Amino acid sequence: MIDSARKELFDNWALQYDEAVSNSTGQYPFDGYDNVLSALVRLAEPRPELMVLDFRTGTGNLAGRFAIQGCTVWGLDFSKTMLEKTSIKFPKINLVHADLLGEWPQTLPTTFDLVVSAYVLHEFDTTNKVRLISRVAEKYLKPGGRILIADIAFPNESARVAAARRWRDNWDDTEHYWVAEEVLEVIENT
Ligand SMILES: C[S@@+](CC[C@H](N)C(=O)[O-])C[C@H]1O[C@@H](n2cnc3c(N)ncnc32)[C@H](O)[C@@H]1O
């Protein structure tokens, strides 16, 4: 079931999301937002024959980069306002209104070449990050498909602590920003 207070928060944010991320130079956490999305797309090597799912697509800034390259793109989000923004900017993207944490609709294909996501998984602790990635890999990816994730991440715990100090005015202690050393160990043992 969709948490309506949280959904409303994102519905409201949708109205100025693009402006907020593009005016974030030098500001935590969206400094370099465009470069981060571009780096993911470069790694993905988009081609028209690829089927791509972007989960928690927001206003479509990542999904749109694949749509422009001719890929068949699906975007999932629980905010109708975010999805409306995406459909205006990128009318060819197939949009799914669903809660990532609930059941995903039967209409969503299960044969993606690529599953991508940006600025999303830091909401989950390591166990739930790995659980979600495993669910996507098992249910929605073609054999040989890839999952590419862009997010707020640090190489180790001391880098995360240093960033928390530097950006203390914007830092959100309830989020679970990635610590590569820790997550890699869990993934290797999963
Ligand atoms: C920080 S925005 C990131 C949007 C986009 N991926 C980007 O890189 O710009 C997070 C998005 O996740 C969506 N979202 C949050 N919780 C969700 C949930 N439980 N299910 C589906 N979407 C959710 C919000 O509506 C919002 O669009």
The ligand as an SDF file (V2000), in Angstrom:
LIG
                    3D

 27 29  0  0  0  0  0  0  0  0999 V2000
   15.1750   11.6050   -5.2250 C   0  0  0  0  0  0  0  0  0  0  0  0
   13.9050   11.1840   -6.4180 S   0  0  0  0  0  0  0  0  0  0  0  0
   14.9250   10.4460   -7.6890 C   0  0  0  0  0  0  0  0  0  0  0  0
   14.2530   10.5440   -9.0310 C   0  0  0  0  0  0  0  0  0  0  0  0
   15.0870   10.0960  -10.2190 C   0  0  0  0  0  0  0  0  0  0  0  0
   15.4720    8.7050  -10.0860 N   0  0  0  0  0  0  0  0  0  0  0  0
   16.2770   11.0020  -10.4310 C   0  0  0  0  0  0  0  0  0  0  0  0
   17.3980   10.5020  -10.4520 O   0  0  0  0  0  0  0  0  0  0  0  0
   16.1030   12.2120  -10.5920 O   0  0  0  0  0  0  0  0  0  0  0  0
   13.1370    9.7440   -5.6650 C   0  0  0  0  0  0  0  0  0  0  0  0
   11.9120    9.2580   -6.4370 C   0  0  0  0  0  0  0  0  0  0  0  0
   11.4640    8.0420   -5.8280 O   0  0  0  0  0  0  0  0  0  0  0  0
   10.0390    8.0450   -5.8060 C   0  0  0  0  0  0  0  0  0  0  0  0
    9.6350    7.1500   -4.7150 N   0  0  0  0  0  0  0  0  0  0  0  0
    9.8710    7.3150   -3.3880 C   0  0  0  0  0  0  0  0  0  0  0  0
    9.4050    6.2610   -2.6930 N   0  0  0  0  0  0  0  0  0  0  0  0
    8.8280    5.4160   -3.6030 C   0  0  0  0  0  0  0  0  0  0  0  0
    8.1970    4.1550   -3.5060 C   0  0  0  0  0  0  0  0  0  0  0  0
    8.0530    3.5300   -2.3290 N   0  0  0  0  0  0  0  0  0  0  0  0
    7.7660    3.5680   -4.6330 N   0  0  0  0  0  0  0  0  0  0  0  0
    7.9120    4.1550   -5.8450 C   0  0  0  0  0  0  0  0  0  0  0  0
    8.5170    5.3580   -6.0070 N   0  0  0  0  0  0  0  0  0  0  0  0
    8.9820    5.9800   -4.8990 C   0  0  0  0  0  0  0  0  0  0  0  0
    9.6530    9.5020   -5.6070 C   0  0  0  0  0  0  0  0  0  0  0  0
    8.3300    9.7620   -6.0400 O   0  0  0  0  0  0  0  0  0  0  0  0
   10.7200   10.2100   -6.4480 C   0  0  0  0  0  0  0  0  0  0  0  0
   10.2710   10.3770   -7.7690 O   0  0  0  0  0  0  0  0  0  0  0  0
  1  2  1  0
  2  3  1  0
  2 10  1  0
  3  4  1  0
  4  5  1  0
  5  6  1  0
  5  7  1  0
  7  8  2  0
  7  9  1  0
 10 11  1  0
 11 12  1  0
 11 26  1  0
 12 13  1  0
 13 14  1  0
 13 24  1  0
 14 15  1  0
 14 23  1  0
 15 16  2  0
 16 17  1  0
 17 18  1  0
 17 23  2  0
 18 19  1  0
 18 20  2  0
 20 21  1  0
 21 22  2  0
 22 23  1  0
 24 25  1  0
 24 26  1  0
 26 27  1  0
M  CHG  2   2   1   9  -1
M  END
$$$$
